[in-house]
Amino acid sequence: MTGNDMNISLFSWINGLPHFPWLDPIAVFVGNIQQKEAGGLLGAVFLYGVLFKKRNVWLGSLVLASAFWFVNETVDTLKPLLDQPRPYDILQNVILLGGKPSSRAFPASAAALASLLFFYIYFMTRKHLLLWAALVFILGVGRVYQGLHFPGDILGGWALGISTAWVAYGVYRFIQKRLISWNR
């Protein structure tokens, strides 16, 4: 069995799981909220840090916002270059929840942004790794359940998001050390 066959088989299994009238709207809501609300939330956290003079908060949110920008630009560059189709473009009987995105599939931007956010929080706090990893997993599998991505698209998004979170945390620590040395 090739990698592509496994990708299709796993997609078919996840997308073919029972769909319940109460669960499908929740899956669509969660899949959509993570992208739409992230910018507003980051802006609010940044303002809180600035207004209440919490340097670690505004610096951390500024670095995270820069990482979000980087991931969005990387995904927007890679999708047309790699030109990977979405499941509903090549398979029959896909259960599609929500609308059809106009962009290509790989890497999955929702998976990249969710893993960036939650793993950045983990790196900053060093707490609740299983919780953050479970949220990333559920959101990624949810995108397959919705019929929007193959599992390989999700894995690519996770790789991009987690690696960017690790680098962003390193940038945060570097800048934080420089700010501390400037204040002496």
C-alpha positions as CSV (number, residue, x, y, z in Angstrom):
1,M,0.0,0.0,0.0
2,T,1.4,3.4,-1.0
3,G,1.4,6.5,1.1
4,N,-1.3,8.0,-1.1
5,D,-3.5,4.8,-0.7
6,M,-3.1,5.0,3.1
7,N,-4.0,8.7,3.0
8,I,-7.2,8.0,1.0
9,S,-8.1,4.9,3.2
10,L,-7.7,6.9,6.4
11,F,-9.6,9.8,5.0
12,S,-12.4,7.5,3.9
13,W,-12.6,5.9,7.3
14,I,-12.6,9.2,9.3
15,N,-15.0,11.0,6.9
16,G,-17.2,7.9,6.8
17,L,-17.7,7.9,10.6
18,P,-21.3,8.3,11.7
19,H,-22.5,11.9,11.2
20,F,-25.0,13.1,13.7
21,P,-27.3,16.1,13.3
22,W,-26.0,17.5,16.6
23,L,-22.3,16.9,15.9
24,D,-21.9,18.2,12.4
25,P,-22.7,21.9,13.2
26,I,-20.2,21.7,16.1
27,A,-17.5,20.4,13.8
28,V,-18.2,23.2,11.3
29,F,-18.2,25.9,14.1
30,V,-15.0,24.7,15.7
31,G,-13.3,24.4,12.3
32,N,-14.3,28.0,11.4
33,I,-13.7,29.8,14.7
34,Q,-10.1,28.9,15.0
35,Q,-9.1,31.0,12.0
36,K,-11.5,33.9,12.3
37,E,-11.1,34.7,16.0
38,A,-7.3,34.2,16.4
39,G,-6.4,37.7,15.2
40,G,-8.9,39.5,17.5
41,L,-7.8,37.4,20.5
42,L,-4.1,38.1,19.9
43,G,-4.9,41.8,19.6
44,A,-6.7,41.8,22.9
45,V,-3.9,40.0,24.7
46,F,-1.4,42.4,23.2
47,L,-3.4,45.4,24.4
48,Y,-3.8,43.9,27.8
49,G,0.0,43.5,28.0
50,V,0.6,47.1,26.9
51,L,-2.0,48.7,29.1
52,F,-1.1,46.8,32.2
53,K,2.7,46.9,31.5
54,K,3.1,43.1,31.3
55,R,6.1,42.9,29.1
56,N,6.1,39.1,28.8
57,V,2.4,39.2,27.7
58,W,2.8,41.9,25.0
59,L,6.1,40.5,23.8
60,G,4.8,36.9,23.7
61,S,1.7,38.0,21.8
62,L,3.7,40.1,19.4
63,V,6.0,37.2,18.6
64,L,3.0,34.9,18.2
65,A,1.3,37.3,15.9
66,S,4.5,37.4,13.8
67,A,4.5,33.6,13.7
68,F,0.9,33.6,12.6
69,W,1.7,35.9,9.8
70,F,4.7,33.7,8.8
71,V,2.5,30.6,8.8
72,N,-0.2,32.2,6.8
73,E,2.2,33.5,4.2
74,T,4.0,30.1,4.0
75,V,0.7,28.3,3.5
76,D,-0.5,30.8,0.9
77,T,2.8,30.3,-1.0
78,L,3.0,26.5,-0.7
79,K,-0.6,25.7,-1.7
80,P,-0.5,26.9,-5.3
81,L,3.1,25.5,-5.7
82,L,2.3,22.0,-4.5
83,D,-1.2,22.1,-6.0
84,Q,-2.7,19.2,-3.9
85,P,-6.4,18.6,-4.5
86,R,-9.0,18.4,-1.8
87,P,-10.8,15.1,-1.1
88,Y,-14.0,16.3,-2.7
89,D,-12.1,17.2,-5.9
90,I,-11.0,13.6,-6.6
91,L,-13.2,11.2,-4.6
92,Q,-16.8,10.4,-4.8
93,N,-19.2,10.2,-1.9
94,V,-17.3,12.6,0.3
95,I,-19.4,13.9,3.2
96,L,-18.7,17.6,3.0
97,L,-19.7,19.9,5.9
98,G,-19.7,23.6,5.4
99,G,-18.6,25.3,2.2
100,K,-15.9,24.4,-0.3
101,P,-12.7,26.4,0.2
102,S,-11.3,27.9,-3.0
103,S,-7.6,27.2,-2.1
104,R,-5.8,23.9,-2.6
105,A,-5.3,21.5,0.3
106,F,-1.6,21.1,1.4
107,P,-0.6,22.1,3.9
108,A,-3.8,22.5,6.0
109,S,-3.8,26.1,7.2
110,A,-6.2,25.4,10.1
111,A,-4.0,22.6,11.4
112,A,-0.9,24.7,11.0
113,L,-2.4,27.7,12.9
114,A,-4.0,25.5,15.7
115,S,-0.7,23.6,16.3
116,L,1.2,26.9,16.2
117,L,-1.1,28.4,18.8
118,F,-1.4,25.5,21.2
119,F,2.2,24.4,21.1
120,Y,3.4,28.0,21.5
121,I,1.3,28.2,24.6
122,Y,2.8,24.9,25.8
123,F,6.4,26.1,25.1
124,M,5.6,29.3,27.0
125,T,4.1,27.7,30.1
126,R,5.5,24.1,30.0
127,K,2.2,22.9,31.3
128,H,-0.6,20.8,29.9
129,L,1.1,19.2,26.9
130,L,-1.5,16.4,26.7
131,L,-4.3,19.0,26.7
132,W,-2.8,21.1,23.9
133,A,-1.8,18.1,21.8
134,A,-5.3,16.7,22.2
135,L,-6.9,19.9,21.0
136,V,-4.5,20.0,18.0
137,F,-5.4,16.4,17.2
138,I,-9.2,16.9,17.6
139,L,-9.1,20.0,15.4
140,G,-7.0,18.3,12.7
141,V,-9.2,15.1,12.7
142,G,-12.2,17.4,12.6
143,R,-11.0,18.9,9.3
144,V,-10.9,15.4,7.8
145,Y,-14.3,14.6,9.3
146,Q,-15.6,17.7,7.5
147,G,-14.3,16.4,4.2
148,L,-11.9,19.3,3.7
149,H,-8.5,17.6,4.0
150,F,-6.7,14.4,3.6
151,P,-4.8,13.3,6.7
152,G,-1.5,14.1,4.9
153,D,-2.6,17.7,4.6
154,I,-3.2,17.8,8.3
155,L,0.2,16.2,9.1
156,G,1.9,18.9,6.9
157,G,0.0,21.6,8.7
158,W,1.0,20.2,12.1
159,A,4.7,20.0,11.0
160,L,4.7,23.6,9.9
161,G,2.8,24.9,13.0
162,I,4.8,23.0,15.6
163,S,8.2,23.8,14.0
164,T,7.1,27.5,13.8
165,A,6.0,27.5,17.4
166,W,9.4,26.1,18.5
167,V,11.2,28.8,16.5
168,A,8.9,31.5,17.7
169,Y,9.5,30.5,21.3
170,G,13.3,30.7,20.7
171,V,12.8,34.2,19.2
172,Y,10.7,35.2,22.2
173,R,13.4,33.9,24.7
174,F,16.2,35.7,22.7
175,I,14.3,39.0,22.7
176,Q,13.4,38.6,26.3
177,K,17.0,38.1,27.3
178,R,18.1,41.1,25.3
179,L,15.4,43.3,26.9
180,I,16.5,42.2,30.4
181,S,20.1,43.0,29.6
182,W,19.0,46.5,28.2
183,N,17.2,47.3,31.5
184,R,20.4,46.8,33.6
